[in-house]
């Protein structure tokens, strides 16, 4: 057996948030891929019309692009997700105000009221669907960094962390030591925290 299990390939020392603030195009694509489904989930929860959902989705990320430079995580409770959710809520409110002049058959103030109810539930306890959406966000975050690791490193991490297998069993299958498996897990988690610094607690 060996203590070596591979190293990180092409990792970067700066977080996704830092790179996005620097107008890194790849970082923006990753940020949209990461949070886009969550924004879509929030909008669908508000029961907007499909066309309105698509328009507001674009408005949300335009606002994120314009305002991300001013986003700060100064207090322990500050979260990018919370900041993003406020933007979504505000864009829905803007949509409702526009509908006051040009009413449509569905959505409108009812959609905004429903979204506020979702917000209220979230303040007390996140519902199951929201927790599922957040779990999917974390899985997407892992997908973003998976390609930076050798296959054996990733397998060691995934089998111990996601599948709950014992390090000694994974080590035996991969032909490495249990300490190498634990090191692989540590490396992937460290890279994940680095990538998500300022966005999510990972």
TINUGU-397022 format. One record per residue (C-alpha): x, y, z; residue in one letter. Coordinates in steps of 0.2 Angstrom, whole numbers, plus 2048, in hexadecimal, padded with zeros to 3 digits. Layout:
N
XYZA/...
//
This chain:
202
800800800X/8058127FDX/803822807X/80282C7F7X/7F182E7EFX/7F383D7E3X/7F38507E4X/7E885E7DFX/7E98627CCX/7E98747C7X/7E087B7D7X/7DF88D7DAX/7E38967EBX/7D58A37E9X/7C28A07EDX/7B58A07E0X/7AE8B07E8X/7BE8B97E6X/7C08B47D4X/7AF8B97D0X/7B28CA7D8X/7C18CC7CDX/7B58C97BEX/7BD8B87BAX/7B28B17ACX/7B489F7B1X/7B08A37C3X/7A08AB7BDX/79B89C7B4X/79F8917C3X/79589C7CEX/78689C7C3X/7878897C1X/7888887D4X/77A8937D9X/76F8947C9X/7658857CEX/76288C7E0X/75C89C7D8X/7518937CDX/74A8897DBX/7468997E5X/73D8A07D6X/7338907D3X/72E8907E5X/7268A17E2X/71B8997D4X/7208A67C7X/71B8A47B4X/72A89A7ABX/72E8AA7A0X/72E8B57B0X/7398A87B8X/7468A97AAX/7468BC7AAX/7488BE7BCX/7568B17BCX/7608BB7B0X/75C8CB7BAX/7628C37CAX/7738BE7C3X/7758CF7BBX/7728D77CCX/77F8CA7D4X/78C8CF7C6X/7898E27CAX/7898E07DDX/7958D27E1X/7A38DE7E4X/79A8E67F3X/7958D57FAX/79E8D380BX/79E8C5818X/7A28D0827X/7978C7834X/7978B4838X/7858B3832X/7888BB821X/7868AF812X/7878B1800X/7778A67FEX/76E8B380AX/7748C17FFX/76E8B87EFX/75D8B47F7X/75A8C77FBX/75E8CB7E8X/7528BD7E3X/7448C47EEX/7478D67E8X/7468D17D6X/7368C87D9X/7308D87E2X/7358E27D3X/72C8D67C8X/71C8D87D2X/71D8EB7D1X/71F8EA7BEX/7108DF7BEX/7068ED7C7X/7078F67B7X/7068E87ABX/6FC8DA7B5X/6FD8C87AFX/6F28B97B2X/6FD8B07BFX/70C8B47CBX/70C8C67D0X/7098CA7E2X/7038B87E6X/7148B27E0X/71D8BF7EBX/7128BA7FAX/7168A87F8X/7298AC7F7X/7288B6807X/71F8A780FX/72E89C80AX/73A8A9811X/7308A9821X/731896822X/74489781FX/7468A282DX/73F895839X/744885831X/74988181FX/73D876817X/74286580FX/74286B7FDX/74E879802X/75986E80BX/75A8637FCX/75E8727F1X/76C8767FCX/7738657FCX/7738657E9X/77C8767EAX/78A86D7F5X/78B85F7E8X/78D86B7DAX/79B8737E4X/7A48637E5X/7A18607D2X/7AA8707CFX/7BA86A7D7X/7B98587D3X/7C485A7C3X/7D28617CDX/7D68507D5X/7DD8407CFX/7CF8327CEX/7D68287DDX/7D78377E8X/7C583B7E4X/7BF8297E6X/7C78297F7X/7BE8397FCX/7AD8357F5X/7AC8237FCX/7B182980EX/7A783980EX/798836803X/796823804X/79B821817X/7A8813813X/7B6810820X/7C681781BX/7CF80781EX/7C37FE812X/7C580C804X/7D880B807X/7D87F8804X/7CE7FA7F4X/7D98087EDX/7EA8017F3X/7EF80F7FEX/7F0811811X/7E181781CX/7EB827820X/7EC82B80DX/7DA82980CX/7D783581AX/7E3841812X/7DA840802X/7CA84580BX/7D2853813X/7DA85A803X/7C985A7FAX/7C0862809X/7CD86F80AX/7CC8737F8X/7B98747F9X/7BA880808X/7C688B7FEX/7BC88B7EFX/7AC8907F9X/7B489C805X/7A88AB807X/79A8A27FFX/795892809X/79A88A819X/7A1879812X/
//
